[in-house]
Amino acid sequence: MTKKRMPELLAPAGSPDALRAAVANGADAVYLGGRHFGARAYAENFTREEMIEAFDYAHVRGVRIYVTVNTLVDNGEFGELADYLFFLYREGADAVLVQDLGVAGFIRSVLPELPLHGSTQMTVHNASGVQFLADLGFRRVVLARETTYADLQEIKRKTSLELEVFVHGALCFCYSGQCLFSSLVGGRSGNRGCCAQPCRLPYRLVDAYGKELDSACPGEHLLSPKDLMLIRELPALIDAGVTSLKIEGRMKRPEYVATVVRIYRAALDRAYGDPAGFEVTDEEIRDLAQIFNRGFTTGYFYGNPRRRLIGYTKPNNRGLPLGRVTRVTPERRVVFETRLPLRVGDGIEFWTGGGREGMTVHSLQVKGEQVSEVEPGTRVEITVPFPVREGDRIFKTHDERLIQAAQESLRSGGRRRVPLRVRAAGKIGEPFVLEAWDPDGLHVVSRGSFLGESAIKHPLTPEKVREQVDRLGNTPFALEEFNCELDRNVMFPLSEINAVRRDLTAALEVARVRRFKRSAPKNDGLFWKSVRSRAQSHKRHGMRPALAVAVGDFPALQAALEAGAEVLYFGGPSYRGRKPWSWKLVEQGIEMCREQKRKAFLILPRIWQERDRASVEEILVKARALHADGVLVGDLGGLYLALQTGQRVITDFSVPVFNDPAVMTMLDMGVRRVTISPELNREQLHNLAFRGTDFLELLVHGTLPLMISEHCITGAVATFDRPVDGDDACPHLCRKYSCFLKDRRGYLFPLVQDEKCRMTLYNARELCLIEFLDEILAAGYSNLRLELRYFEAEPVKRITAIYREACDLWAAGRWNKEAGKKAWKELSETSLQGLTRGHYLRGVLQEEESRVGDGYIG
């Protein structure tokens, strides 16, 4: 049996120091971002000068660098982006991670030799999604964190693309790339690198009357996952054939990177060498927890962990339990028995009745004697500068020994050394010569200027030459093999040998860096000419508005048809509490549309794991057999399958299209129409070259989903008085109540579950752009979408009828601003949620703006 390849250990770097920490502690590759276009805008990140230094530093040491270009990019930013991409290509980036399909299409066209990795922001979670990216020219894909081990194995079996998986660090509550919570609530878009992490805030679960349903829950952080830790699963990941094991943490400090990489490096080497005998030590788990943890979980690796996924009580670092206060003196001397080693300089935190209070330990007393450190089980006394009580819990949040060890690895350069074979030659009358070969086959020669002489007293020996050549401590090299040829009685000054050695290592560093540099003149003019030409050739003037409505059940479909919808999206996932879709109802719906000369598109689920593949394929088969007009596709996997079967495809807003190159890429793949991202504002919409064509559809009304998750809040919170395992553990509150998340400001966010218990969190406000209908239609956006899957039949009929009348009045030349204001007022008076204009007027905040302010905008 062929032995599996050793996976790459991939480390984060949010700063130059973090990069050095990752390399020094054994990372095979590092991912980092520049000051723009990366999904971690709040990290320190790298200037261009720092990035060049990072490339050279890593490449000399045999470490690969992947650069994150994984945000959605506005049309107006492509000039700066193109300059940045050509810079990365020339300076030797080993790959770029992208989210935006337009960026991918642009790179494929103008820099086809630059390797592409699909970011986790692309929400690839099935084999078909991987195959779609393979067809687009990607080399690797980062799978969604929700992918189970069983599905991972199946994806690997069906695809040849490199697979990258997260093994340690923070988890998102929502599928990455699908979250609009931070964007629509606070204006800080995760898709633009500025996520404000609303998932880490407190919420309450309530019913439609405001009654709290989470009284048994131990805390209010209902959306805050624990941290992922898959160190024990390394043998399984190796066996699955995963290419790269990724550590999350570009926002973390260098000491965190150093510690986590060091531990995973050692564990991965052991797991690869002896998978059957592999074990993780208690010390490794303790150090991983000590450096940072929100509690640990294996995530979805073994299936849905339900309530074990969430850290309900604290959304940030909780440290390690150290003990409980047993006595407090009037002078605030606190006595407790420590469960962990404790040293002067360590940080501790008390969980008091008034909250959490932290401090640094400046002195320790044991039986009245001052000590610098104590072992577990010691009864210790310290002075505390704030009130505490007997019984308060104490946590160790900072281990000075661990931090110093991490910092020492940065100073020493750590374990990363390139092994060299070196040959030395010293002959009388000739210069001293050193030759070196590295593992990649590079060969360099260095010659001195001093000519060898006959020794009078102390001839040079091979041992002495080796001693000088082996003085490589400040270089990235290590002497692995040494051969020496010396004339008898030859003599060279030791300073000469040292100088030749320094020249040799300097030349080898230059050679190792040079091979990554590339030349490429910036030439993207033809690409943009092609985009503009394609758009211009499909412009259509005087297009009549077409009203498309997405509905969630059969009565809503009937209501939308009766109110004048021309394109209907239906079928697909069924929501709890609503009559589910059956094939009989779907067939009846298609027939109704056909009779009324309306178009019927079946909805594919936006999330479907590999185990759900058969149900997606069934929808595609039925769509063809029942003569539906096409399908509305919500993910790249569904898109791949639909295109393979020759369906007419419209992509949903969950496949984000933010720019003209993304439209072009979709059209090139065979898509008929795309739904524009709801994060674009009016100016950005006006700047799209493809406006005025039939290729675009714009969301103008509806309650938008903010999150979609495998974790059901309702089911998890309601089971704290029940066993955590078993199908009967969930009381299915979703069948009894309309449930909402209530935030600290009193906004109510609806929760809806589908038949597979996937949960969608909807916005607390209803998008409404009817005021701007005139300028939207005049700008060439004739395909308008009402996103009404959340609504039941009555509001679907009312909303659709208002927009139908508005479109007809506009077509007749009788629509104006006053009519728009009147329609807005009518819709607002009957909306249970209240209306919002979303991002239409302002758009998502830019990086600089998003560092301040936290107001609800949508």
N, C-alpha and C positions, 0 to 999 in steps of 0.2 A: 504493500500500500504506500502510495506517495505521501510523504510528509507535507502537511499544510505549510504555506508560507508564513513567516513571522509577520504579524500585522504591524503597521506603522503606528508609533505612539505620537499623537498630534497634540501639541500644547498651545494654549492661548498666550498672546502677548499684547497687552494694552499699552506698553511703554518699552523703551529700549532696555531698561533694567529687567523687566519681566522677560524679554527675549533672551537676555544673557542667562537669566535664571533657568529658563526652559532648556537651553542648549547645555548648560553646565551640568544639569541633572539628568540628561539622557534622552531628551526628546529627539525623535527622528525627523520631525517636521514641526513648523510653527505657523500658526495663522495670525495675521495682524491686519490692521487697517490704517489707511491714511486719514487725513483730517476731514475728508469728505467721502460720501458715497458708501460708507460702512454702516452696518446695523448697530454699532455701539458708539454713537456720536458723543456720549458723555465720558468715554474713556479718554486717557491722555492722548493715545494714538501717536502716529509718526509723521513728522515733516518729511519732505522729499529727501533732504540731506540725511536725516536719520534712517530713512528707508534704504538708501544706497548703502549706508554703513551696515544696516541689518542684513541686507542681502549678502554683502561681502563677508561679514562676520560668520554668518551661517554657512555659506557655501564653502568657505575654506575648511570648515569643520565637518562637512558632509551632511549638513542639515538642509532640508528643503523649506522654502518660504511660500506660503499661499496667502494671497492678498484678498481681503473681503471687499467686493464691489457689489454688495448684496442689499441694495435699497432700490426702490422704484425711482426712476429718473425722469424728470420733466424734459419736454422737448428743448426748452431753453438752456438746459444744462449739458447738452450733448457736446457742445464745443469744448467746455472744460473737461468733460469726461473723456473725450477722444484724446486730448492732450495728455491726460493722466494715464490712459491705457497704453499709449505709445511709449510713455516714460517707463511704465512697468515692464513692457515687453523688452525695451532696449536694455534696462538695467538687470534683467534676468529673473523676474518673478517666475516661480515654477508652475504656478497656476493662479487663476482668479476665481473666487466664489461669486456667483451671481444669483440674483432673484428674478430680475426683470427680463422677460422674454425679448424685449426690444434691445436690451444691452447684449443679450446672447446673440441675437441676429446680427447686430452691428459688429460684434467681435468676429463672428464667423465670416462676415463679408470682408472686413478690412484687415483683420489680424488672425487669419485662419490657423497660424502655428501656435497661438497662445492657448494653452490648455484651459478648458472650462470645467469647473466643478459646480454642480447644482447645490445651492445653499439649502439648508433646512427650511428657509423662508419660501421655497417653492412647493412645500407641502407634498412631497413625493412619499407615498405610503403604500404603494402597490407595484407589482412588476411592470404593469403597463405604463405607469408613470416613468419608471426607469427606462423602458424601451423608447418612450417618446423623446426623452432627453438624449438617448443614444442616437436617434435619428437626427437630432439637431446638432450633433457633433460634440456632445459632452463626453468627458473622459471618466468622470466620477460623479456620484450623487450622495448627498448627506440625507439619510432616511429620517423620516419623522420620528420623534422620540416615542410616539405611541405604537410603533411597530413591535409586535411580540416576537419572541425568539422563533416560534413556529412559522410565522409569516416571513421573518427574515430568511430562514432556511429555504422557504419556497421561492422567495424573490431571487435569492442567489442561484438557485437551480435553474430558473427561467431566463436569467439575464447574464450578460458578460461584462457589464459595466462595473467599475470599481465601486464598492459600497463602503461608506463611512458611517459610523454610528457613534453617538455620544455614550460615554461610559461614566462620566463623573461631572457633577456640578448642578447648577440651577436648572429647574424645569419650568416650562411655561404651562399655565393651566389650559390654554387653548392650543389647538394645532398651530404651530408656527407658520406665519404668513397669512393666517386667516383672521387674525385679531384686529378689530377696529375699535376696541374699548378705549384705549388711550387716545386714539385719533378723534373719535366722535364725541367723547366726553370732555377731553381736555385740550384737543387740538395738537397733541404731540403724537405723531404717527410712528408706530413701530415699523411700518413699511418704509419709513424715511429715516430710520435710525434713532428716533427720539422717544422711545417708549417711556412713559412715566410710571409704569408698573402699578396700575390700579389694582391688579390682582393681589398685591400685598397689603391692601387696606382692609379695614373691618367692614363687615356687612352682617345683616340679619336676614334670615329666611322668613317671609311672611306670606299670609294668604291675601286674597283680594280685599279683605276687610281690615288688614293691618295686624291680624293676630300673629304673634311670633310662633313659628313651628320648630324652632331650634333650641328649645329650652334644655335639652339633654346634652347639647354640644358643649365640649369643654372650652371653646373659645370662639371668637368672632371672625377669625381670618379664614373664611370659607373657601376662598379662591387661591390660597397660598400653598403650593406644593412643597413638600420636603425636597431635599437635594438628592439627586440621583447618585447611586454608588453601585457599580457593577464589577468591583474588583474581584469578588468571589466567582463571577461568571466568566472570567477571562478564558479558561480552557474551552468553554462552550463557544465563545465568540471566535476563538482560533479555529475550532473545528468547523464552524459555519463558513469559513473562508472570507471573513470580513477583511477588507484591505486596510482600513484605518480606524483606530480607536481614539476618539476625540474627547478631550477634557475641556469643559466650558470654563470661562473665567477671564475674559478680556477686561472686565471691570475690577478684577482682583489685583491686590498688591503683589510685587515680585516674590515675597516670602511665601505667599500661598502657592504661586506657580512652582517655586522651587520644591516645596514640600510634597505637593501632590504628584508632580512629575517624578520625583525621586522614588516615591513609594510605588507608583504604578510601573516605573521602569524595572525595578527589582522584581515585582510580582509578575510582570509579563515575561521576563526572562525565565523565571522559575516555571511558570505555566507552560511555556513553550518547550522547555527542556524536559519537564516531567509532569505532563498533565494529570496522570493518574494519581500522583502523590502530592499534587498541589494543595497548599494550605495558605491561608492568610493569617498572619500573626496578630495577636491582641494588640501589640504595640503599634502595628501599622494602622489598624482600625482606630485606635485611640488618637494617633497623630493626625489622621485624616479628619477626625471629628474635632480635634482641638484647633486646627488651623482655621476651620470654618465649617459650620453645619447648621442647617435648619431642622435637624433630624434627617435620617437617611431612609431611602426607599430604593427598591429595584425597579420602580416605575411600572411600566406595562410589560416588562420583559417576560414574565410568567402569565400574563393576562391582566385583567382589570383589578387593581388592588383596592378599589372602593375607598372607604374612609381612611385606609392606611396610607393613602397618597398624600394627604393634607396635613400640614403642621398648624393646627387650629389656634394654638396659643401664642405663637410668636413668629413673625414673618422674617426675622433676620437672625444673625448668628446667636445661637443659644449656649455655646460653650459645652462644658462637660460637668455633670453633677459633682460637686466637691464635698458637700455635707449640709448639715442643718445647725443653726445656732442653738447651742444648749444653755448658754448663760450670757447675760449682758450686765456689765457693771455700770454704775452711775457715770463713770468716766468714759463710757462707750468702749470699754475693752470687751471684745467679743471672743467667746470660747466655742470651739467646735472641733469635732474629730474629722480629719481630712481623709477622703477616700482616694486621693491622688497625690503624687509628689507635688510639693508646693515650695517655691523658692522666692526669695526677695527679688522683685522686679516682675513677678507674674501679675496678671490682671484677673480680678474676680468681680462677680456681680451678685448682689443680694436681691432676691425677689421678695420685696416687702409688701406690707398692706397698702402702701401708697404708690406702688409701682416698682420699677427696677432701678437700682442704684449701683454704679460701678466704681471701682477704685484700683489703684496699683498698690501692691503689697510692698511697704517700705521697711517693715521690721516684723520679725517672728519671735515669739517667746514660747519656750517649752519648759514647764516647771520653774518659771522665773528666770531662765537663762536665755539670752539672745542667741539665736541661731540663724544661719543663712538659708537653710533648706530643711525640709522634713519629709519623711517617707509616709506612704499611706498607713492609716491606722493611728497616726499620732494625734494626741490632744493638744491643740495649738491655740495661742492667744494672740490677737492682733487688735490694733486701734482702728476704729471706723469713724469717718468724719460725718456720718449722717445717722439718723435714728434707725435702729433695727429692733426686732423683737425675737424672743425665744421661739424657735420653730421655723423661722424664715429660712428658705432654701438658699444655698450658695452655689454658684457655678464658676468654674474656672474658664475665663474667656480669652486668656493670653498666656502662652507658655514661653517664657523668655529663652529657655534652652532651645526650643524648637526654632524660634526666630533667629537666634544667633547661628545655629547650624545652617539655616537657609542662607543667611548673609555671608557666611564663610564660603559656601559653595560659589557665590558670585565672585568673591575676592580671589579664590584659588583657581577659578576656571573649571572646577568640577571634573567630571569623569570623561568629558568628550575630548578625545585625542585621536588624531589620524595616525595609524601605524605606518611606519616607513621602513623600507629596506634601503640600507645605505652601504655604499662601497667607498672606501678611502684608498688613495694611492699616493705614496710619497717616494720620490726618486731623487737621487743626487743630481743636481743640475737642472731640475725641472720644478715647476710650481706644484704645490700641494693641491690635490684634486679630491672633491667629494661629489658623488653621484647619488641621487635618491629616486626611488620609485614609490608612488603611493598606490593604494588599493585600486584606484581607477585607471591605472596604467600610465599616469603622467610621469615623465622622466625629466629631471633637471640636472645640470652639471654646474659646479662652481669651482673656479680656479683662483688660487692666490697669486700674489705678485713676487713673493720671496722664493728664490731658487734653493732647493734643498742642498745642504752642505754635509760634509763628513763630520760626525761628532767627535769631539776631543775627549769628553768625559762621559756624557749621558746620552746615548743614542735613543731615538724614539722607539717606543714599543707599541704593539697593537693594543695592549691594555690601556696605555695612556691616551692613545688616540680615541678609543671608544669612550673613555671617561669624559673627554672634552666634547665629543660629538653628542653624547647623551645629555648634555646640559641644555635641555629643551623646555625647561619649566615654564617660561613665559611665552611659549609658542603653542599653537594648536596641534603639535605633533608629538609622537612618542616613538622611540627607537624600538623596532620589533626584531629586525635582523641586521647583522653587521658583518661585513667582510673587509679585511684590511690587507693591502699589499705594500710592504715597505722594503726599500733597499737596506741591506745590512749597514749598520752604523749611520743611517741617515738622521739628520737633525733638522727640525723646524721649530721656531718659537711657538710656544703654546698660544700666544696672542694671535699668531697667523692662523692656526687651526680654528680658533674661536671666530676670527673674522670670516674665514671661508664658510664655517657653519652658519653664521648669521646671514651671509649672502645666499647660501643655499636655501634656507627656510624662507627668506624673503622672496626669492625667485619662485619657490614652490607655491607660496601664498598667491602671488600674482597669477601664476599659471592656473591655479584652481579656481580663481575668480573669473579670469578671462573667458573661460569656456562657456560661462553662462551669459555673457554679454551678446546682444544681438543688434543688428542694424536694420532699421526700417524707416523710410521716409514717411512722414505723416501725409496720408493721401486718402481722405474719406469723401472727397467731392463727388465721385461717381456714385457712391452709396446714396447720398442725399438727392442727387439728381434722379436716381431711380425711384426713390420714395415719392418725390414731388410729381414725377411723370405718372407713376401708378395712380396716385390720388387724383391728379387732374383728369386723367383719361376716364375716370368713373364718376366725375361730378354730374349731378342731375339737378336741374333747376325746376322749380315749381313743384317739388314733390309734395303730395298730400300727406298730412300727418297720419301715422299708423300707430294705433294704441294697442300695446301688448300688456297683458295682465298675467301675473303668476299667482296661482291660487293653491290652497292647501287641502281642499276636499271637494267632493262632488257638488254639494249645494252652492259652494262659492263659485264653482265653474258655471253652474246654471245662472247664477246672479250676474256674473261678469258678461256672459253672452247676452243676457237680456238687456244689460245696460249699454251694450255697444262695443265691447272689446273686439278687436279684429284678429289679434294673435293671442292664443291661450297657451300657457305653460302649466302643465298639471301632471299628476301621477307621481312616481318617485316615493320618497319617504312619507310615511303617515305619522301624524302627530297624535300623541296620547290625548284622550278626551274627545277626539274627533272620529267620525266614521272612517275606517281605513280604506285606502284604495284597493279595489279588487280588479282583476282583469275584466270582469264584466262591466264595472263602472267605467274603467278606462276606455273600453271599446264603445260603450254608450256615449262617452264624452267626445270621442273622435267622430262618431257618426253625427252627433249634434252639430259639431263644428262644420262638418262637411255639408250638412243640409243647409246651414246658414251662410255657407261660403266664407267661413272663417278658417284660419290656419291653426292646426293643433300640433304642439310640440310636447313630447314627453320629457319629464325632468329626470336626469340621472343624479344620484346622490353625490354631493360634493365631497363626502368622505366615505370611502369603502376600502376595507382592508382586503388583503389577498384572500382571506377566508370568505369574503362576500362576493367574490368574482362572479359566481354562477348567477346571482340575482341581477347583477348589472348586465351580464350578457343576455339574460332573459328579457330585460327591458328593450334592448336593441333588437332582438329577434321579434318581439311583439310590435315594436314601432314599425318595422318593415312589413310584417304580416298584416297589421291593421291599417296600413297605408297612412300612418301619421306623416305630417309634413317634415318632421325632423326631430332632433333632440336638443334640449338645453343642457349643456355640459358644465359641471362645476369643478372638475379637477383634470390634471394632465393625463391620468390613467384612463379616465372615461373618455377623454378627447382622443387618445390613441385608439381605443377600441372602436369608437364611433366612426372615426375616419377610416379605419381598416375595413369596416363593414359598409362603407359607401353612404353613410347617413348624411343628410343635410344638417350641419352643426352650427349652433349658436353658442358661444361661450358665455357663461354667467359672470357676474362681478367677482366671484371667488377665484377666477383665473384673471388676475389683475392686468388690465391694459391701461398704461399710463402715458403712452407716447406713440408717435407715428411708427417708429421702428417695430414696436410690439404689434401694431395693427398689421404691418407688412409681414412680419414673421408668421402671424396667424393665417393670413391669406395665403402665403406661400405653402403652408402645411395643408391647406384645403378647407379652412373654416369659412363659412359664408358670412357670418356677422359676429361682432364682438360687443360685449357690454362694457362700457367705459367705467373705469374705477370711480367709485363715489367719493374718492379723496381729491379729485380734481376740482379746481375752482373755475369761475366763469372765464377768467383771462386765459388759463391753461386750455380750457375747452375751445376758446376762440382761436388758439394758436395751432390746433391740430389740422394738418393738411388734409386729412381724410374726412373732415366735416363736409357736408354737402353730398356725400356718397351714401349708398344704401348699406355700407359695411358697419355702421356704428349704431348702437342702441344706448340710450341714456336713461338712467333712473331718475324719475321726477317725483315719485311719491311712494311712501310705504314705511313700514317699521323694519329697520335693517338689523340683521344679526350682528352682534358685536363679537361673540365668541361661539365656537363649536368645540365640544370637548367630549372625550370618552368618559369623563368623570361626571356623574350625576349628583349634583349638590343635594337635591331633594332626597334621593335614596340614601345617600351617605349620612346626612345629618339626622335623618329619621331613624337610624338603626343603632344609636349609641346604647340603647337598652336591650340590644339583641346580639346574637352571635354574628361575627363579621363575615363568616363564610356561609355558603349555601344559597340556592335560588330563593328560598323562602324568607331570607333575611330582610328583603326590601318590602316595606308595607305599601308601596306604590301610591304614595301621596299624590302623584301626578294624575291619578285617575279620580281623586276625590276633590282636589282643590286646584284653583288657579294659583300658581306659586310665583313669588317675586323675590328678587334680591333688593333689599333696602339699604341704600348707602348712608353715609354720615350726614348728608344734607337732606335726606328724606326722599330722594328720587327712587322710583320703583322700576326695576328692570325685569321684564317678564322672563320666566324660564319655561322652556318647552322641550319635551322629550319625544324622540321618535320611537318606532317599534323596536329598534335595537338598543334602546336606552341611551343613545347618544343625546347629549343635551345642548340646546342652543340658548344662549343668553341674548335677548333682544334689547334694542335701545329703549330708553325711557321716554323718548320723544319720537314723533312721527315725521319723517321727511316730507316736506311739501314745497314744490317749486312752481306752483301754479301762477304766482305773481309774475314770474319771469318767463312765462310761456311764449310771449311774443318774441323776445330776444333769442330764446333757445331755438324756436322754429326758424326764425329769420337767419340764424347762424348756420342752418343746414342740418340740424338734428331732428329728423322727421320721424325716427323710430323711438317712441317714448314708452318707458316701462313703468307700470305700477306694480310695486313689489308688495303683494297683499297675501302672501302665504300665511302670515300670522293671523289674518282676520277671518271671521266667519261671514256667512252669506250677506247679512244685512249691510254692514259697512262696506263690503266689497261692491255691492250694487250701488250704494250711494256715492262712493268715491269714483267709481268707474263712470257713472252717469255724469258727474260734474266735469270730469276731464273729457268725456265724449262731447259734451256740449261745447266746452271751451275749444276743442280742436275744430269742430264744425264751424264755430263762429270765426275762428282765425282763418280758416280756409275761405270763408265768405267775405273776409275783410272787415268783420264787425267786432273784432276783439281788441281791447285796449287796456291801459294800465288800470283804469277804474274797474273794469270787469275783473281783472286779476285780483285786485284788492277785495272786491266783493266775494269772489270765489274763495279766497283765503279765509275771510271772515266766516263764511258758511262752513268750511271744512273745520276751522278751529273750534267753532261752537259745538260741533258734534263729536270732536275727537276726545276720546277718553284719556289719551296720553298727553295731549298738547302737541303743537307743531314746532318744527325746526327747519331752518333753511340749510342745515348741514354745513358742508364746506363750500357751498356755491359762491358765497360772497367773499370769504376770507381764505379758504383753503387751509391745509395743515400748516402749522407753524414751522418756520425755518429753524435750523439748529440754534442760532443765536437767540431768537425769540423764545424758543421753547425752554430755555433755562430759567425763565421767570414766569409767574402766573400759573394758575391752576383752576381756571373757571370753566364751568360747563358751557360748551358751545353747541352741543347737538343732541 
